Amino acid sequence: MLDIPELMLAYIQALAIDRLAPAYLRISKDGFPTSCGGNRAAYGLEGLDRSARIEKQVYLLEGLLPLESRPFSLSSVRTTSGRYADIHLIPAADADWILFLDATIEHRWMESAQQKENELILLRQAHSKLLDRSLCESAAAGAHVPGIREGGERGEGAVLCAGLQEIGARSLQVLPEALFERIGLHWRAGLHIIAARAGTVVTVTGSDMVAVFGLLPSTEPPPQLAARAAEQIIGVIKKLNENGQTPNTAVFQVGIGLAAGTVSLGLLDNVRRRILLATGPPVDLARKLQSHARANEILLDGGCLDGARNCGLACDPATPFADEAPAKARFFSCRIE
């Protein structure tokens, strides 16, 4: 038992009663109400007839009584008054006890959270549809890119640059049809992973893909979203390679660079389409890190380190650039095995 003074216990009890608006029913084993109390009006329980069975008066209890040996509860149930309640059903030897506790605030919070999640899903679906229209452009002619104002955007974000390695040499080893089918398969998988993580793809070429995280709303910080996407992209491409190793199939490994900081994005009007552009130090750094990444490796700057660690990735200090002293390493390596 907690060692709490009686004065504090009384205060806590008063807070709980005010917050939870408790009400109770005592129901005989043959189904008739024998007593009731508490804030009955909050749940539409006033005026119960003790000569009528309870399930005829409180429809929520129909089929639940009499109770057996163990108590149980029902969460966020809408009562006849319009309030939501957590209903606790507690069996006793000669009667069943029903406790109503107000859960309206929690229900509204969950409803709001669900609405926000639905909005995120709709935004991501809209973005994913744009991605599906073209592997090389983020928007078709006249299309709106979710999360980007017409005049451009500037804000804090994380940049992911993924690159297929040795693509130049391998392009001469297989037929063009097989080559581009494989490239498309790899990048389509990457596009959908990025869209699912609230990322915005800026550039897709034959050898690399650049995406920015932080434009679309999300419950996770941009570096963490980018790290999760990077880990998944490497994992998916490894799986595709395992399932598609044939003499006439191009098999590519992928290396990824991640960098965080201020990114500027805007839409460039071309003759036939609109092109999404991104610029800023994180874009240049992510490209540079990707160019030094080995197969199945993520190279990241210090701004993405916490995000990667929050994803459970093991990160070791790295010195990818020749002019960097090991003691002053600002970069980190994550190998995806």
C-alpha positions in Angstrom: 0.0 0.0 0.0 1.3 3.4 -0.8 2.3 5.5 2.2 0.2 8.6 1.4 -1.3 10.9 4.1 -5.0 10.8 4.6 -5.3 14.5 3.5 -3.6 13.7 0.2 -5.8 10.6 -0.3 -8.9 12.6 0.3 -7.7 15.2 -2.3 -6.9 12.5 -4.8 -10.3 10.9 -4.2 -12.1 14.3 -4.8 -10.1 14.8 -8.0 -11.0 11.3 -9.3 -14.7 11.7 -8.5 -14.8 15.0 -10.2 -12.9 13.8 -13.3 -14.5 10.3 -13.6 -18.1 11.1 -12.6 -18.6 7.6 -11.2 -22.0 5.9 -11.1 -22.9 2.3 -10.1 -25.6 -0.2 -10.4 -26.2 -3.3 -8.2 -28.0 -6.0 -10.1 -29.4 -9.1 -8.6 -28.5 -12.5 -10.1 -31.9 -12.7 -11.6 -31.4 -9.5 -13.5 -33.2 -6.8 -11.5 -31.7 -3.5 -10.2 -31.5 -3.5 -6.4 -29.6 -0.2 -5.8 -27.8 2.5 -7.7 -25.8 5.7 -6.9 -23.3 8.2 -8.0 -23.7 10.5 -11.1 -26.4 8.5 -12.7 -27.7 11.3 -14.8 -24.4 11.5 -16.6 -25.1 8.1 -18.2 -28.9 8.2 -18.5 -29.4 5.9 -15.5 -31.9 7.9 -13.5 -35.4 6.7 -13.0 -34.7 2.9 -13.1 -37.6 0.7 -12.3 -36.6 -2.0 -9.8 -39.5 -4.2 -10.9 -38.2 -4.4 -14.5 -35.2 -6.4 -15.7 -32.1 -4.2 -16.2 -31.5 -5.2 -19.9 -34.9 -3.8 -20.8 -33.8 -0.4 -19.3 -30.1 -0.3 -20.0 -29.6 -1.8 -23.4 -25.8 -1.8 -23.0 -26.1 -4.6 -20.5 -28.2 -6.9 -22.7 -26.6 -10.4 -22.9 -23.9 -9.6 -20.3 -25.6 -10.6 -17.1 -25.5 -12.5 -14.9 -21.7 -12.3 -14.6 -19.5 -15.3 -14.0 -16.4 -15.5 -11.7 -14.1 -12.8 -13.2 -14.6 -9.0 -13.6 -14.1 -7.4 -17.0 -14.5 -4.0 -18.6 -15.8 -2.4 -21.8 -13.9 0.7 -23.0 -15.3 3.9 -24.4 -18.9 2.8 -24.7 -21.5 5.5 -25.8 -24.3 5.7 -23.3 -27.9 6.9 -23.8 -26.9 10.4 -22.5 -24.3 10.8 -25.2 -21.3 10.5 -22.9 -18.7 7.8 -23.3 -17.9 5.6 -20.4 -15.5 2.8 -19.4 -17.9 0.2 -17.9 -16.5 -2.2 -15.3 -18.6 -5.3 -14.5 -17.7 -6.9 -11.2 -19.3 -10.1 -10.0 -20.1 -10.8 -6.3 -21.7 -13.8 -4.6 -25.2 -12.5 -4.5 -25.2 -9.7 -7.1 -23.4 -8.1 -10.0 -21.9 -4.6 -9.7 -21.7 -2.3 -12.7 -19.4 0.8 -12.4 -19.5 3.6 -15.0 -16.5 5.9 -15.3 -16.5 8.9 -17.7 -14.2 8.4 -20.7 -15.5 11.2 -22.9 -12.2 13.2 -23.0 -10.2 10.1 -23.9 -12.7 9.2 -26.6 -12.6 12.7 -28.1 -8.8 12.6 -28.0 -8.7 9.2 -29.7 -11.2 10.4 -32.3 -9.1 13.5 -33.0 -6.0 11.4 -33.3 -7.7 9.0 -35.7 -8.9 12.0 -37.8 -5.3 13.2 -37.9 -4.1 9.8 -38.9 -6.7 9.6 -41.7 -5.6 13.0 -43.0 -2.0 11.7 -43.0 -3.1 8.6 -44.9 -4.9 10.8 -47.5 -1.9 13.1 -48.0 0.4 10.1 -48.4 -2.0 8.4 -50.8 -2.2 11.6 -52.9 1.6 11.8 -52.9 1.9 8.1 -53.8 -0.4 8.6 -56.8 1.8 11.4 -58.0 4.8 9.2 -57.7 3.2 6.4 -59.6 2.6 8.7 -62.6 6.3 9.0 -63.3 9.6 7.6 -62.0 11.4 10.7 -63.2 9.1 13.6 -62.1 7.2 14.3 -58.9 4.3 15.8 -60.6 2.6 15.7 -64.0 1.7 18.8 -66.0 -0.3 21.2 -63.8 -0.5 18.8 -60.8 -0.2 20.1 -57.3 2.5 18.6 -55.1 1.1 18.0 -51.5 2.9 20.1 -48.9 4.5 22.6 -51.3 3.2 26.1 -51.8 3.3 27.7 -55.2 6.0 30.2 -54.2 8.3 27.5 -52.7 9.1 26.2 -49.2 12.1 26.5 -46.9 12.3 24.5 -43.7 14.1 22.0 -41.6 14.1 18.5 -42.9 16.1 15.4 -43.7 17.4 14.4 -47.1 17.8 10.8 -48.3 20.0 10.0 -51.4 19.9 6.3 -52.4 22.2 5.1 -55.2 22.4 1.8 -57.1 26.1 0.8 -57.2 28.1 -0.2 -60.3 25.1 0.6 -62.5 27.4 1.8 -65.4 29.4 -1.5 -65.6 26.3 -3.7 -65.1 24.3 -1.9 -67.8 26.6 -3.5 -70.4 26.1 -7.0 -69.1 22.4 -7.5 -69.7 19.9 -6.6 -72.3 18.4 -3.0 -72.0 14.9 -4.4 -71.4 16.1 -6.5 -68.4 18.2 -3.6 -67.2 15.4 -1.0 -67.1 12.9 -3.5 -65.8 15.2 -4.1 -62.8 15.9 -0.5 -62.2 12.2 0.3 -62.3 11.4 -2.6 -59.9 14.0 -1.3 -57.4 13.0 2.3 -57.5 9.2 1.6 -57.4 9.8 -0.2 -54.2 11.8 2.7 -52.9 9.1 5.2 -53.9 6.4 3.5 -52.0 8.6 3.1 -48.9 9.3 6.9 -49.0 5.6 7.8 -49.5 4.7 5.5 -46.6 7.2 7.4 -44.4 5.8 10.8 -45.4 8.7 11.6 -47.7 8.7 13.6 -50.9 10.7 12.3 -53.8 12.6 15.1 -55.6 14.7 13.3 -58.2 14.8 9.8 -59.7 17.5 9.0 -62.3 18.8 5.7 -63.5 21.4 5.5 -60.7 20.0 7.5 -57.8 17.0 8.8 -56.0 16.7 11.9 -53.7 13.8 12.4 -51.2 13.1 15.0 -48.6 11.4 14.3 -45.2 9.6 17.0 -43.3 7.2 18.5 -45.9 4.2 16.2 -45.1 2.9 16.0 -41.5 4.0 13.1 -39.4 4.3 12.1 -35.8 8.0 11.3 -36.1 10.9 13.8 -36.7 12.3 13.9 -40.3 15.7 12.3 -39.5 13.9 9.3 -37.9 11.6 9.0 -40.9 14.5 9.1 -43.3 16.5 6.5 -41.3 13.5 4.1 -41.3 13.0 4.6 -45.0 16.7 4.0 -45.7 16.8 0.8 -43.7 13.6 -0.5 -45.5 14.9 0.4 -48.9 18.1 -1.6 -48.4 16.2 -4.5 -47.0 13.7 -4.6 -49.9 16.4 -4.3 -52.5 18.4 -7.1 -50.8 15.2 -9.3 -50.9 14.6 -8.4 -54.6 18.1 -9.4 -55.4 17.8 -12.8 -53.6 14.6 -13.6 -55.5 15.9 -12.4 -58.9 19.4 -13.7 -59.4 19.4 -15.2 -62.9 22.0 -15.0 -65.7 20.0 -12.4 -67.6 19.0 -10.2 -64.6 20.9 -7.1 -63.4 21.4 -7.3 -59.6 22.2 -4.0 -57.9 23.4 -3.2 -54.4 22.4 0.1 -52.8 24.2 2.7 -50.7 22.4 5.6 -49.0 23.4 9.0 -47.6 21.4 10.9 -45.0 21.8 14.6 -44.0 19.6 17.0 -42.0 19.3 20.8 -42.1 17.6 23.6 -43.9 16.2 22.6 -47.4 14.6 24.9 -50.0 12.0 23.4 -52.4 10.1 24.8 -55.3 8.2 24.0 -58.5 9.9 24.9 -61.8 7.4 25.4 -64.7 8.7 23.6 -67.8 7.1 23.6 -71.2 5.1 20.4 -70.7 5.4 19.7 -67.0 6.3 21.0 -63.5 9.5 19.9 -61.9 10.0 19.7 -58.2 13.5 21.0 -57.2 15.3 20.9 -53.8 18.5 22.7 -52.9 20.5 23.4 -49.8 23.5 22.0 -47.9 21.7 18.8 -46.8 20.9 17.9 -50.4 24.6 18.3 -51.5 25.9 16.5 -48.4 23.4 13.5 -48.8 24.6 13.1 -52.4 28.2 13.2 -51.3 27.7 10.7 -48.5 25.8 8.4 -50.9 28.7 8.5 -53.3 31.0 7.2 -50.6 28.6 4.6 -49.1 29.4 0.9 -49.6 26.8 -1.7 -50.5 24.1 -2.0 -47.9 25.5 0.9 -45.9 23.9 4.1 -44.7 26.3 7.1 -44.2 24.7 9.9 -42.2 25.6 13.2 -40.6 25.3 14.1 -36.9 21.9 15.6 -37.5 20.5 12.2 -38.4 22.3 10.2 -35.7 19.5 10.3 -33.0 16.9 9.5 -35.6 18.9 6.4 -36.7 19.5 5.3 -33.2 15.8 5.7 -32.3 15.1 3.2 -35.2 17.4 0.7 -33.5 20.3 1.1 -36.0 23.8 0.6 -34.7 25.9 3.6 -35.8 29.7 3.8 -35.7 31.8 6.9 -36.3 33.0 7.1 -39.9 35.4 9.2 -41.9 34.1 8.9 -45.5 36.1 11.8 -46.8 39.9 11.8 -47.2 40.4 15.3 -45.8 38.6 14.5 -42.6 40.7 13.7 -39.5 39.4 10.6 -37.6 39.3 12.5 -34.3 36.9 15.0 -35.7 34.5 12.6 -37.4 31.0 14.2 -37.8 29.7 11.3 -39.8 28.4 7.8 -38.9 28.0 4.5 -40.7 25.2 2.0 -40.3 25.6 -1.4 -42.0 22.4 -3.3 -42.8 23.1 -7.0 -42.6 
